[in-house]
């Protein structure tokens, strides 16, 4: 007798193509984004799915959750969960797995790549050489990164990894969180504004969502000051992008390095015209090693939930159910 494979609704194609094939091999998978009429498909077949797979970038909107009356579990590729409709999932009683821990190193590495690029002007100097300007003039002097004060907004796993990287650059580290981190050797400051005033470089590793939306605003940027730098490897929504573009253009901060934006893949046009900001297309976890580890955890979370009712790694508000 043939074994009946669990049915899984995959919201869209995954960031690692190999994961699409691995899911299809293990489960009876339907990819919603590939259906000729996704809404009709949900109306006709939504009741057949107990499991869903998505990514942090795609999320899972309420209209999809509401169309899956038997949904028990969502396995998400990534650490951000602001694009998952929390209220709809809690109403449904569906649990959510995600992929923390395995991408910390690569995100922290990119944070430092952006930090060094922004302070030393590496991308700008590359453009300078390619244009042939080196034969006409000198590039100019930029800012030393080592020995600076590094402020971290969001001292979770990734923030802590960034802090460890900072020790190799002889940096003094302070941080702001909703609450102090027990056992952290670093100075805790009670507000984001105070952290910005203290820091030479402010790195954002905080979670996205409405609770952190635009917390890095014009006031925080003014506190960072004309010698300060901003690096964001968290979520674009944390930063008021219009205020940042204005601060960069008018030299109210010295520079920025951004891997995330409010409306991806469309950074604010004003940012594209500025030389004192480095722009990356949301690639912090984009290494072969990390994406493979994330895919493995997506599969493990799904497998373990089906077998035991508990995923290997669960979103905090989901685990509290």
C-alpha positions in Angstrom: 0.0 0.0 0.0 1.4 3.4 -1.0 2.1 5.8 1.9 0.0 8.9 1.8 2.2 11.9 2.0 1.1 15.0 4.0 -0.2 17.8 1.8 1.7 21.1 2.1 0.8 24.5 0.7 3.9 26.4 -0.4 3.1 30.1 -0.6 5.7 30.8 -3.3 9.0 29.6 -4.6 11.7 29.4 -1.9 14.9 31.4 -1.8 16.9 28.2 -2.3 15.7 26.3 -5.4 16.9 23.0 -4.0 14.5 23.4 -1.1 11.6 23.5 -3.6 12.7 20.1 -4.9 13.3 18.7 -1.4 9.8 19.7 -0.2 8.2 18.2 -3.4 10.1 15.0 -2.8 8.9 14.6 0.8 5.4 16.0 0.6 2.4 16.5 -1.6 3.2 20.1 -2.4 1.0 22.8 -4.1 2.7 26.1 -4.8 0.1 28.8 -4.5 1.9 31.4 -6.6 2.0 29.0 -9.5 -1.8 28.4 -9.6 -3.6 30.0 -12.5 -6.1 31.5 -10.1 -4.7 31.4 -6.5 -7.9 32.6 -4.9 -10.1 30.0 -6.6 -7.5 27.4 -5.7 -7.7 28.3 -2.0 -11.5 28.4 -2.1 -11.6 24.9 -3.7 -8.7 23.2 -1.9 -7.8 25.3 1.1 -9.5 22.8 3.5 -7.1 20.0 2.5 -4.0 21.6 3.9 -2.8 21.3 7.5 0.7 22.5 6.8 2.2 25.5 4.9 5.7 26.7 4.0 6.7 30.3 3.3 9.6 32.7 3.8 10.2 35.7 6.0 10.1 37.9 2.9 6.8 36.5 1.5 5.1 36.0 4.9 1.6 34.7 5.0 -1.4 37.1 4.8 -4.6 36.8 6.7 -6.6 36.0 3.5 -4.5 32.9 3.0 -4.6 31.8 6.7 -8.4 32.3 6.7 -8.7 30.1 3.6 -7.0 27.2 5.4 -9.5 26.1 8.1 -7.4 23.0 9.1 -4.0 24.8 9.2 -1.9 23.5 12.1 1.7 24.6 11.3 3.7 27.1 9.1 7.4 26.5 8.5 9.0 29.8 7.5 12.4 30.3 5.9 14.0 33.2 7.8 14.1 34.9 11.2 11.8 37.8 10.5 8.1 37.2 11.2 6.6 40.6 10.7 5.2 39.6 7.3 3.3 36.6 8.9 -0.2 37.7 10.0 0.1 37.1 13.7 -3.5 37.8 14.5 -4.9 35.4 11.8 -2.5 32.7 12.8 -3.3 33.0 16.5 -7.0 32.9 15.7 -6.5 29.8 13.7 -4.3 28.2 16.5 -1.6 27.5 14.0 2.0 27.2 15.2 4.9 28.8 13.4 8.5 27.5 13.0 11.4 29.7 11.7 15.2 29.5 11.3 17.0 31.4 14.0 20.7 30.9 14.9 21.9 29.5 11.6 22.2 32.9 9.8 23.7 35.0 12.7 27.2 34.8 11.5 26.5 35.8 7.9 24.2 38.7 8.9 26.8 40.0 11.3 29.5 39.7 8.6 27.5 41.8 6.3 26.8 44.3 9.0 30.5 44.8 9.3 31.0 44.8 5.5 28.5 47.7 5.3 30.0 49.4 8.3 33.5 49.3 6.8 32.2 50.3 3.4 30.3 53.3 4.7 33.1 54.6 7.0 35.9 54.0 4.5 34.0 54.8 1.3 34.9 51.6 -0.5 32.0 51.5 -2.9 32.4 55.2 -3.6 36.1 54.8 -4.2 35.4 51.9 -6.6 33.2 54.2 -8.6 35.9 56.9 -8.4 38.5 54.5 -9.9 36.2 53.1 -12.6 35.2 56.6 -13.8 38.9 57.5 -14.3 38.8 60.2 -11.7 42.0 58.9 -10.0 44.2 60.3 -12.7 42.6 63.8 -12.2 42.3 64.1 -8.4 42.7 62.4 -5.1 39.8 60.5 -3.6 39.9 62.2 -0.2 40.0 61.1 3.4 37.4 59.0 5.1 36.7 57.8 8.7 38.5 55.1 10.7 36.2 52.3 11.9 38.3 50.6 14.6 38.2 52.0 18.0 34.8 53.7 17.5 31.7 53.5 19.7 29.3 50.9 18.3 25.7 51.1 19.3 23.5 48.1 18.7 19.7 48.4 18.5 18.4 44.9 19.2 20.8 42.7 21.2 19.4 39.4 20.2 21.3 36.6 18.6 22.4 38.7 15.6 23.1 41.7 17.7 25.3 39.7 20.1 27.2 38.3 17.1 27.8 41.8 15.8 29.1 42.7 19.3 31.6 39.9 19.1 32.8 41.0 15.8 33.3 44.5 17.3 35.9 43.2 19.8 38.2 42.5 16.9 38.0 46.1 16.0 38.7 47.4 19.5 35.3 49.0 19.7 33.3 50.0 22.8 29.8 48.5 22.5 26.6 49.6 24.0 23.0 48.6 23.2 19.3 49.3 23.5 16.7 46.6 23.8 13.2 46.5 25.3 15.0 45.2 28.4 18.6 44.6 29.4 20.1 41.2 28.4 21.0 39.2 31.4 24.7 38.4 31.5 25.7 40.8 28.6 29.1 42.4 29.2 28.0 45.5 27.3 26.5 48.8 28.5 22.7 49.0 28.3 21.2 52.4 27.5 17.6 53.0 28.4 16.5 54.6 25.2 17.3 54.5 21.5 17.8 58.3 21.5 20.5 57.9 24.2 22.2 55.1 22.3 22.3 57.3 19.1 23.8 60.2 21.1 26.5 57.9 22.5 27.4 56.0 19.3 29.7 56.8 16.5 28.1 54.0 14.5 24.5 52.7 15.1 23.8 49.1 13.8 20.2 48.0 13.6 19.5 44.3 14.3 16.0 44.7 15.9 12.9 42.8 14.8 10.5 44.4 12.4 6.8 44.9 12.8 4.5 47.7 14.0 6.3 47.8 17.4 9.5 49.0 15.8 8.2 50.9 12.8 10.1 54.1 12.1 11.8 54.1 15.6 14.9 55.3 13.8 13.4 58.7 12.8 14.7 62.2 12.2 15.2 62.8 16.0 17.4 59.6 16.3 19.4 60.5 13.2 20.0 64.0 14.5 21.2 62.5 17.8 23.6 60.3 15.8 25.0 63.5 14.4 27.1 64.6 11.4 30.0 62.3 12.2 27.7 59.3 12.8 27.0 56.3 10.6 23.9 54.1 10.4 23.9 50.4 9.4 20.7 48.4 8.9 20.6 44.6 8.5 17.3 44.1 10.2 14.1 45.3 8.5 13.6 48.4 6.4 10.5 49.4 8.4 12.6 50.2 11.4 14.0 53.2 9.7 12.0 56.2 8.4 13.6 56.1 4.9 12.6 59.6 3.9 14.1 61.0 7.1 17.3 59.0 6.4 17.6 60.2 2.9 17.1 63.8 4.1 19.7 63.4 6.8 22.2 61.9 4.4 21.6 64.5 1.7 22.0 67.4 4.2 25.0 65.8 6.0 23.2 65.5 9.3 24.8 62.1 9.5 28.0 61.1 7.7 26.8 57.9 6.0 24.9 54.7 6.0 25.0 51.1 4.9 21.6 49.5 4.1 20.7 45.9 3.3 17.0 46.4 3.8 14.4 48.9 2.7 10.8 49.9 3.4 9.5 48.9 0.0 11.6 46.1 -1.4 12.8 45.9 -4.1 12.3 49.6 -4.5 14.6 51.8 -2.4 13.6 55.4 -2.1 14.8 57.1 -5.3 16.5 59.8 -3.2 18.9 57.2 -1.8 20.0 56.1 -5.2 21.5 59.5 -6.0 23.6 59.7 -2.9 27.3 58.7 -2.6 27.4 58.5 1.2 25.1 55.5 1.4 25.9 51.9 0.5 23.0 49.9 -0.8 22.7 46.1 -0.9 19.7 44.0 -2.1 18.8 42.2 1.1 21.7 39.7 0.9 22.7 39.4 4.6 21.8 35.7 4.7 22.7 35.1 1.1 25.6 32.7 1.3 25.6 29.0 0.2 26.3 27.9 3.7 23.6 29.8 5.5 20.9 29.3 2.9 21.5 25.5 3.1 21.3 25.6 6.9 18.1 27.6 6.8 16.6 25.1 4.3 17.6 22.2 6.5 15.8 23.9 9.5 12.7 24.6 7.4 12.5 20.8 6.6 13.4 19.8 10.2 10.7 22.1 11.6 8.1 20.6 9.3 9.2 17.0 9.9 9.4 17.4 13.6 6.0 19.1 14.0 4.3 16.4 11.9 5.9 13.7 14.0 5.7 15.2 17.5 3.5 18.4 17.4 6.6 20.5 18.3 9.0 22.1 15.8 12.7 22.4 16.4 12.6 26.2 16.4 9.3 28.1 17.1 8.4 31.8 16.8 8.1 33.2 20.4 4.5 34.3 20.1 3.5 31.0 18.5 5.3 28.9 21.2 3.3 30.7 23.9 0.0 29.2 22.6 
